[in-house]
Amino acid sequence: MKRKGFLATLVLLCIVALSACRSNTEKSAEVSATDDSSQFVTLTDAVPDAILEIRYYGTYNFVGARIDGYLEPTALLTRVAADSLRAVSDDVISQGYRLKIYDAYRPQKGVDHFVRWAENVSDTLMKTYFYPDLDKSVLFEQEYIYEKSGHTRGSTVDLTLFDMQTEKELDMGGTFDWFGPESHPDFCGNPETGEYTGDNTKSPAGRSITPEQFRHRMILREAMLRHGFKPLDSEWWHFTLANEPFPDTYFTFPVKQLK
């Protein structure tokens, strides 16, 4: 009887253990890697001096509507990217500026919204403000809209500088999210040397930027590069952490304050 009782107890323990394992497995399956925000922080917790103007939470953006997945006007980044951005913030503050953030982590749902908008070529509500020189049908072809974005990996940020003396954004000679060569870091100058050339031949409408506006772009660029970020050759405001922790992961959780 004792042996039978021992065996029954052993079987019961095995059943309990298997149930616990299955429960843990099911719980893990509920949260995929792309939904896991545990390695992210609210940007202003890490960089308290940053100013936020989250364009995709509002309507002043190239779509003209709040973008899917932006539930609150906040910014998120991976912890390591946020730590590096704090170093950038300290750097530019010593020069009399603050960072102003337009966008950081972007959920895949937001990227999908961009794609749907671009496919609807009749929706040109914001053309005057962001792409007056382009026919909307070329946005995919000219790589202004992608089905995947570095922002969705969590270590990319769109930003500018705020001048603490004038209490205004630093004049960069062009708006955030302008679709055109005027947004390229090498427009009217050489970003590798910081030399202003005035070469505006790539502008379809003959637009230009001044030496001062080019220098302002370089202040931002050089500070970002000093602290581990790499630039994009088509947008002066866009930077990605060179050693980003999730180079192959595209996250899906929404933009809202992290608890």
Buried (B, 14 or more C-beta within 10 A) or exposed (E): EEEEEEEEEEEEEEEEEEEEEEEEEEEEEEEEEBEBBEBBBBBBEBBEBBBBBBBBBBEBBBBBBBBBBBBEBBBBBBBBBBBBBBBBBEBBEEEBBBBBBBBBBBBBBBBBBBBEBBEEEEBEEBBEBBBBBBEBEBBBEEEBBBEEBBBBBBBBBBBBBBBBEEEEBBBBBBBBBBBBBBBBBBBBBBBEEBEBEEEBEEBEEEBBBEEEBBBBBBBBBEBBBEBBBBBBEBBBBBBBBEEBBBEEBBBBBBBBEBE
